[in-house]
């Protein structure tokens, strides 16, 4: 087989820790009969990824001259566009529509919606100064406020700009504000919803970048805007968007990100949002490189001394600033990058707005010295005045993450299901890329002694990932491997007893991020969603959780064959762990049979409710662009038993859904022509 050979997050977040243990209707019996492999809580996973992040950051050093930087710059920009999935639609009609407008003191605010990608529209507020223009303009990007542009702090940014003669465009971030699943129910756009975009080949970061690039298209189309004088700003997640937008779109002449600049390596095993994840990012750059892409244009970073998120501590920002400064120097533009520190907590405060005015005055109007200047009095407007649509009456062209995922998933699945004859070798090669499989084999094996009739074993991959294993020999040299994403304590005793009676040996494994191989230091952050921390860390360093589990299965299988002389292996996997067995066998792993329990039959998004049934690690970048679970199950040569199959929301299949799934799996299996049966139990 090729695997071994080849910002502060707001209290508005609603996921409760108690919900992360599973779906109430499908709760599993627990057993305390399985002993622990370890008798301490050394957090290997946390240390492993923090080390990986530090080494990656060290590898990305600033080029020594302008020519080398320009070469680095071109490759960096291409990598960012590729891994974020950012789309450009310069010729797509904006189709700007206005639903209402309101006069303020010195400005008018317009409630608008416009087309950001084909048949997908964004909601926004456009703040327009009094007078005839042409005005400079600033795009204002929202952070993690669930009500998006309605949040008072962002209203005030729009107002202060408009009162000072700037047009300000405040777009609801993808999945927030009026772009939530239900129009009258604001929601956080990250965690399970944000991560689910990966399955259709998108990222939350890329969706926002596409929106904001189109926002600049919109500003440039307005007759009262000077198309050559455009700036950008935002705080927290919006500040993050500001940095990325300014890096990719040279139409941004001045950018002011607030409480959002730090270092990429500090994101790893931290508690940042899914919208701030660049898959594979640390394999090709540090945050200083993204700041460098702004050069020689103007960039001012505002960080706060009372910051609660370690990623955005001033000390982290200064590391990136110091490395980006020489890049600006290559262009003789050292004065165009600076920072300011304010004694404030996380947020966008008057000091930040005053720093914004000074920066924009200098670089968009050509007046002043760039220093902060006092703003005029501001008064937030009632939220209902800024709504583009009446509650519950949003146009269907304004997609939520849920509706977009359903639409794209259906299109992608139809393409693959219509394929008359998939090329097995090619599909395995492509799947390896989806899983981000790397050359990683078994490193060391440590036998930790017997306990309660179980042999305790610690396997270590050759890159340093730890795999805790329990082994009980049987009457034959056949072994059954068992895994549960909530840890071994959640494996039903009945399954263990059934395997014992068969005479097979039993191997119980905690995959990375589960059970004893989880990070206890991540527990607080993972209240946002099970495996929230690990799954994001893996993406940053160029991995996926399912890909890691496939690698770990391969190492475990290799050890059993060499040390236990195993003649055949079977696999029992619960929930997303069941997919690990299917993906392992799809890549050529030798399994006599697979039993999945409450595993999804498709990566197709069905509904928001219940998404927490699976951990965030289940999501795979581009899996539906590649195929689906039916194809993965059909590439293997062993039997696949699907027990209690569910949807991606953990919902048991209806009779009609089960019939449809059976027909799909049988059809795809027939097309591949591989041996083995697929059985729905």
Secondary structure, 3 states (H helix, E strand, C coil): CCCCCCCCCCCCCCCCHHHHHCCHHHCCCCCCCCCCCCCCCCCHHHHHHHHHHHHHHHHCCCCCCHHHHHHHHHHHHHHHHHHHCCCCCCCCCCCCEEEEEEEECCEEEEEEEEEEECCEEEEEEEEEECCCCCEEEEEEECCCCCCHHHCHHHHHHHHHHHHCCEEEEEECCCCCHHHCCECCECCCCCHHHHHHHHHHCCCHHHHHHHHHHHHHHHHHHCCCEEEEEEEEEEECHHHHHHHHHHHHCCCEEEEEEECCCCCHHHHCCCCCCHHHCCCCHHHCCCHHHHHHCCCCCEEEEEEECCCCCHHHCHHHHHHHHHHHHHHHHHCCCHHHEEEEEECCCCCCCHHHHHHHHHHHHHHHHCCCCCCCCCCCCCCCCCHHHHCCCCCCCCCCCCCCHHHHHHHHHHHHHHHHHCCCCCCHHHHHHHHHHHHCCCCCCEEEEEEEEEECCEEEEEEEECCCCEEEEEEECCCCCEEEEEEECCCHHHCCHHHHHHHHHHCCEEEEEECCCCHHHCCHHHCCHHHHCCCHHHHHHHHHCCCCHHHHHHHHHHHHHHHHHHHCCCCEEEEEEECHHHHHHHHHHHCCCCCCEEEEECCECCCCCCCCCCHHHCCHHHCCCCHHHHCCHHHHHHHCCCEEEEECCECCCCCECCHHHHHHHHHHHHHHHHHHCCCCCEEEC
